[in-house]
Each structure stands twice: as C-alpha cells, then as structure tokens.
Amino acid sequence: MKYPCQRYPGLPNSWKPSPKNVFPEEKGGIVVKKVGKGSFHDFIAEGDKVVEFSAKWCIDCKRIAPDLPEITERFSGRFEFAELDVDESREIADEYNVKGIPTFIVYRDGKEVDRLPSRHAKTKEQIESFLSQV
C-alpha cells in the first residue's frame, strides 16, 4: 500500500478528500482545526470560536502565519481556533460575506459576534488587539 499524501502520510491510496474531513494542525501546541463545507457549522455551533478565512496563495496570510501559534496559545483559554480555506469552501465565505483575506470572525454559539476584516488583519498586534476586545 502506498501513502501518497506528504502532509498526512498515513492516508492510503483509497482515501478520497471529502468536505466533511477535519484535519487538526499543530500550531504552537494548540490544535487548529481545518474546517470546510461539511464541518464548519458544527465547529461554530457551540462555544466561543475564531475562524481564520484564508487561502494558500494569500500573501498577507503567509505574512501573519508565523505569529499565529503565539496568538492561538495566548487566547486558547477564551477561544477555540479553526482555519477555513476560501478556495475550498467558497460557499461559506460567501454566506458570511468574506470579501478579503485574511479575515478573522468570532462566533459565539453559532452566531457571529465580531470580525476583523483583511484590511485590519495585517499584523500580530492588530489581531491580538481585536481578540482582546471581543
């Protein structure tokens, strides 16, 4: 049996990607879930959640990526974090009117509480300030 997936090497050839798959990704000791069409609404349904809307090609997303482990660690007592790729889940980005990335949206029990749009999500300080005020 071959394991073609470099990111998740334990997946066999017979495995096919599905929108319902949620892959946890370690970021500084805190698990940041990858959510998509099949898992997004379940993720935000209960508790205080932060979802980063991003994409692999996004320059600003790449610029803030090194700071995210520290940010998620700092706010882990208040929020659970997830990342949603807008290219893979365009319908959800449209549903929540996400026009630029990165955009951080805070949900409480399934309802949007606040958001940090891309024009204000360029630095670690901006993201931390936003999360501190929510």
Disulfide bonds with the S-S distance in Angstrom:
none
